[in-house]
Every structure is written in C-alpha cells, then in structure tokens.
Amino acid sequence: MTDNDTPWEPPLAGTEVAHLVGALDRLRTTFRWKADDLDAAGLRARSAPPR
C-alpha cells in the first residue's frame, strides 16, 4: 500500500508536522466530498439550531 492509496489518511509514522498536515488534508477532503455537489443556495443553507 502506498501513500496514494488513501490520500485522505494521515501518515501512520512520521513527524508531528506530517501528521497534522495529513489530518488537515483529511478534513479538507471530507469537506470537499460533502460539499462538492452543492450549489450556492445549498452552501448557504443552515441546519436547525440545537434545542
């Protein structure tokens, strides 16, 4: 398995900086996956406030 197989996962071994950058990349990839098909109105929509 290479780093390119799961680019959204932080490295298992490496420096703290490499792990933090990997974690940020995972968050960016997740956001992009969730928001990629939304139009402008979908991006502006808000969920219901908590009770």
N, C-alpha and C positions, 0 to 999 in steps of 0.2 A: 504494500500500500504506500502510495506517495502522498506528498502534501497536496497535490492537485485533486486527489480523490474526494476529499472533503474539505474544500477551502474555507468553509464556514466554521470549522473547529479550531480552537486554539491549539498550539503545539503541546504535546504531552511532556516533552522535555525541552528545556531551553532557559533562557534568561527571563527574568520578571518582565522586562520590557517586551520581549517577544510574546509572552503570554497575554499581557494587557492589550497589545496591538491585535493579537488574534481574537481576543474576546470582543474588542470593538468591531472588528471585521464581521464577526458572527452577528452582532447586534445590527449592523448595517445591512447585512444580507437578509436577516429576518424581516426588518422593516421594509426593505425593497420588495421581498416576496409578498408581504401582506398588502402593500400599498400600490403595487405596480399596475393593477388594473383599474384603479380609482380615477375618476375624472375630478375636476376642480371642486364640484359640489360634494363629492364623496370625501375628498381630503378635508373639507371644511366642516363636515358633519361631526357632531359630538355625541357621545353616548349619554345615557341618562345619568343624572347625578346620583351619588350613593344616598341611601336613606339613613 
